[in-house]
């Protein structure tokens, strides 16, 4: 239950980074399938119906793109960083809204979860792209943490040059399209301290097993 597609990377502000390049990443919906398989026959049937829909539509609903730029403002002393912003576009979320308006709630819920899973797998592709520049990634931080505290969503979009696809949704750390994620990859010279994979952390107000993402199988901590 894996699907491979290209991601378009756009880089700004550093001669060490290519201006544009493409890469591939693989989406897995295995966590959704395992969740559905453990539920009632009705849920299993709804997931089977969703999979038929997904097989026909996923290529038309996903427009993955990532924007990367070097930053120093607010970073730890003597460390550079790469600000990364990645999105799947707005087609999927518009389709989710349409399905909900038509009363296809389970299909819409599974589709929204599939979009979240896509972002998670893109995260790994972005991390690997940063490492491909020859950098050691020693930490990864998110805008909702106290560090770095002086970057707002508008500034993140400006720094990464993502304004062609992404807009700010106000002061709550949200973007438009909603299926958009930002993080900072902290760079260093010590190979022994380098991360081997992207860093995952719980949401700032994680409700644990009460979260719908956890229950449906799209929680990033379960991937």
HUUR-V498753 format. One record per residue. N is the residue number from 1. SS is DSSP state (H for helix, E for strand, C for the rest). NEAR is the number of other ideal C-beta (glycine too) atoms within 10 Angstrom. D_FIRST is the distance of its C-alpha to the first C-alpha in Angstrom with 2 decimals. Layout:
BEGIN
[[N	SS	NEAR	D_FIRST] [N	SS	NEAR	D_FIRST]]
END
This chain:
BEGIN
[[1	C	12	0.00] [2	E	9	3.78] [3	E	17	6.88] [4	E	8	10.35] [5	E	17	13.56] [6	E	12	17.14] [7	E	22	19.09] [8	E	14	22.84] [9	E	24	25.06] [10	E	20	28.64] [11	E	22	31.22] [12	E	16	34.73] [13	C	15	37.82] [14	C	14	37.58] [15	C	6	38.65] [16	C	10	36.36] [17	C	20	33.29] [18	C	13	32.35] [19	C	10	32.88] [20	E	9	29.58] [21	E	13	26.66] [22	E	8	23.04] [23	E	16	20.15] [24	E	9	16.43] [25	E	20	13.75] [26	E	11	10.03] [27	E	22	8.31] [28	E	15	5.95] [29	C	23	5.97] [30	H	13	6.24] [31	H	19	9.91] [32	H	22	10.04] [33	H	16	8.55] [34	H	12	11.09] [35	H	20	13.71] [36	H	22	13.52] [37	H	11	13.64] [38	C	10	16.80] [39	C	13	18.52] [40	C	9	20.63] [41	H	7	19.87] [42	H	9	20.53] [43	H	16	17.84] [44	H	14	15.31] [45	H	12	16.59] [46	H	19	16.41] [47	H	22	12.74] [48	H	11	12.16] [49	H	14	14.55] [50	H	23	12.89] [51	H	17	9.53] [52	H	10	11.99] [53	H	15	13.75] [54	H	19	10.98] [55	H	10	10.04] [56	H	9	13.79] [57	H	14	14.77] [58	H	18	12.61] [59	H	10	14.49] [60	H	10	17.70] [61	H	20	17.23] [62	C	20	16.47] [63	C	17	19.45] [64	C	22	18.93] [65	E	20	22.26] [66	E	23	23.93] [67	E	27	27.65] [68	E	25	29.38] [69	E	21	33.09] [70	E	19	35.40] [71	E	19	37.30] [72	C	9	40.18] [73	C	11	41.43] [74	C	13	41.00] [75	C	18	39.43] [76	C	14	40.78] [77	C	4	43.89] [78	C	7	43.52] [79	C	13	39.79] [80	C	15	38.02] [81	E	27	34.69] [82	E	26	32.05] [83	E	25	31.16] [84	E	26	27.62] [85	E	26	26.46] [86	E	26	23.01] [87	E	23	21.65] [88	C	26	19.08] [89	C	18	22.09] [90	C	17	23.29] [91	H	16	21.65] [92	H	24	18.85] [93	H	18	21.47] [94	H	12	23.78] [95	H	19	21.29] [96	H	23	20.81] [97	H	12	24.61] [98	H	12	24.92] [99	H	20	22.64] [100	H	15	24.66] [101	H	9	27.87] [102	C	10	26.89] [103	C	8	26.28] [104	C	18	22.51] [105	H	11	22.20] [106	H	17	19.04] [107	H	21	17.09] [108	H	19	18.79] [109	H	18	18.08] [110	H	28	14.31] [111	H	23	14.54] [112	H	23	16.81] [113	H	23	14.58] [114	H	25	11.71] [115	H	24	14.62] [116	H	20	15.65] [117	H	22	12.41] [118	H	26	12.77] [119	H	18	16.35] [120	H	20	15.62] [121	H	18	13.63] [122	H	26	16.44] [123	H	23	18.86] [124	H	14	18.01] [125	H	19	18.40] [126	H	24	21.72] [127	H	21	22.92] [128	H	14	22.38] [129	H	23	24.18] [130	H	21	27.13] [131	H	18	27.36] [132	H	13	27.35] [133	C	16	30.70] [134	C	8	32.19] [135	C	19	32.48] [136	E	17	32.03] [137	E	23	30.24] [138	E	19	32.19] [139	E	17	31.07] [140	E	21	29.05] [141	E	19	30.49] [142	C	15	29.70] [143	C	20	32.16] [144	C	12	32.51] [145	C	12	34.10] [146	C	6	37.85] [147	C	15	37.22] [148	C	18	37.59] [149	C	9	39.36] [150	C	8	40.86] [151	C	18	37.86] [152	C	14	37.17] [153	H	22	34.34] [154	H	13	36.72] [155	H	15	37.69] [156	H	23	34.15] [157	H	21	33.44] [158	H	14	36.72] [159	H	19	36.24] [160	H	24	32.83] [161	C	17	33.90] [162	C	26	31.04] [163	C	12	33.36] [164	C	9	32.17] [165	C	20	28.87] [166	C	24	29.43] [167	E	13	32.26] [168	E	18	33.54] [169	C	14	33.32] [170	C	11	36.48] [171	C	9	37.40] [172	C	9	34.60] [173	C	16	32.34] [174	C	11	30.14] [175	E	23	29.14] [176	E	16	28.56] [177	C	19	25.75] [178	C	15	24.78] [179	C	23	21.37] [180	E	24	23.35] [181	E	20	23.87] [182	E	22	26.77] [183	E	22	27.68] [184	E	22	30.37] [185	E	26	29.83] [186	E	22	33.13] [187	E	21	34.24] [188	E	18	36.58] [189	C	11	38.15] [190	C	8	37.64] [191	H	8	34.84] [192	H	7	35.18] [193	H	11	34.27] [194	C	15	31.22] [195	C	15	27.87] [196	C	7	25.15] [197	C	12	22.36] [198	C	20	22.31] [199	C	15	24.22] [200	C	13	22.85] [201	C	14	25.37] [202	C	12	25.74] [203	C	13	26.72] [204	C	9	30.53] [205	C	7	30.79] [206	C	14	27.88] [207	C	11	28.35] [208	H	9	26.12] [209	H	8	24.53] [210	H	8	26.24] [211	C	16	24.01] [212	H	12	21.69] [213	H	18	19.05] [214	H	17	19.32] [215	H	13	19.32] [216	H	22	16.25] [217	C	24	14.16] [218	C	26	14.49] [219	C	24	17.53] [220	H	19	17.59] [221	H	14	19.40] [222	H	13	16.58] [223	C	16	14.06]]
END
